[in-house]
Amino acid sequence: MYGSSYYAAIGVFNGHLYIYNTAKLKLEKYTDNLYFTADGESFELRDHEIRYANVKYTKANLNFDELLIEIKENEHKKRVFKGSIMQLVGILYWSKGFTDAFSFLLKTIEINDFYKANLETFGNLLFFNRDIKNAKICFEKLKILDENNEKAIEMLDKIKA
């Protein structure tokens, strides 16, 4: 979409179907193969394709090591990759847990410190979802990388309170 890849995954949590990337949205069944999110977006299972919010998705088996190579080889597209990286971090977080998501994010920062801003985004996502312990880890790492980062300082103060 708009020159960048957009990633989402589907999974079953507590017996309900969800679509997730940086957000985890529960899907409510409307009819066979047609679901809606709480905010009214459609999710349709068709023959060999999925449409979410009227966008066609293609199934991909993601190889995160290959994605890291692609990010490294195309540093001139760093602004395009920034959002995709956060979607992938979200998918890893919801499907495999914090450690895998955080590790992938740190690898992108090793490629280009431009992506350190995603630590703030991930920390905010975790804080919003009440994963305070891991949000703190993100903001502490951001503060190590940028000791004057006002958002990291603010969030660490908020977490202490």
Sequence and secondary structure as in RCSB ss.txt:
>XXXX:A:sequence
MYGSSYYAAIGVFNGHLYIYNTAKLKLEKYTDNLYFTADGESFELRDHEIRYANVKYTKANLNFDELLIEIKENE
HKKRVFKGSIMQLVGILYWSKGFTDAFSFLLKTIEINDFYKANLETFGNLLFFNRDIKNAKICFEKLKILDENNE
KAIEMLDKIKA
>XXXX:A:secstr
 TTS    EEEEETTEEEEESSSEEE EEEETTEEE TTS EEEEETTEEEETTEEE      HHHHHHHHHHTG
GGHHHHHHHHHHHHHHHHHHH HHHHHHHHHHHHHH GGGGHHHHHHHHHHHHTT HHHHHHHHHHHHHH TT H
HHHHHHHHHH 
